[in-house]
Amino acid sequence: GDSVTQMEGPVTLSEEAFLTINCTYTATGYPSLFWYVQYPGEGLQLLLKATKADDKGSNKGFEATYRKETTSFHLEKGSVQVSDSAVYFCALSDQSGNQFYFGTGTSLTVIP
Amino acid sequence: GAVVSQHPSRVICKSGTSVKIECRSLDFQATTMFWYRQFPKQSLMLMATSNEGSKATYEQGVEKDKFLINHASLTLSTLTVTSAHPEDSSFYICSARGGARDTQYFGPGTRLTVL
């Protein structure tokens, strides 16, 4: 079945460091791929998405490219800020859009 | 953009009581609503899928008599945790599918603590 494998954390970075959180997926058909962010005590917020191969999703300085050949959707940011501290979830939805599969989440802490 | 609200955001109750959580799509009609449960430091696990006017479809291992779902309208779904026990303490998140992009939009979550 469909699944998402996400880089385990926690990840601790200094402010302005480069961030990569790896995400790979297994899916049949043509899934859509997502990154969600969860700040402490809050629900999920959609960070970015990509719906087809080679699409690049971007938002707030974060980017991820849908790579079908490597079945990956790695999250990157060139210069992290303290306010980026949160848990990041990689997810995919099947073609129907009804089934979402989440990774286990990666906790990011950015220190000044 | 599409907004989903949940009420209450936090609830503390005594063991044995029932708790109702509401999920509303505020500016769009949701063809389908989903309920997830998130344990501390873990990912979201889908509990059930509901369509307006029909019975919810529960995932394997989820007790349908304990977690009652009612989807009365295209903008409202409720999850009732019946006879709650401490092991039911968790973060419950709903999502609603619909809107211009016909994708899932997540609510802010409800933290349930059962004493």
Interface residues (C-beta under 8 A of the other chain):
Chain A: S32 Y36 G41 E42 G43 L44 Q45 L46 K49 F89 S93 G97 N98 Q99 F100 F102 G103 T104 G105 S107
Chain B: Q6 T32 F34 K41 Q42 S43 L44 L46 T49 I93 S95 R97 D102 T103 Q104 Y105 F106 G107 P108 G109 R111
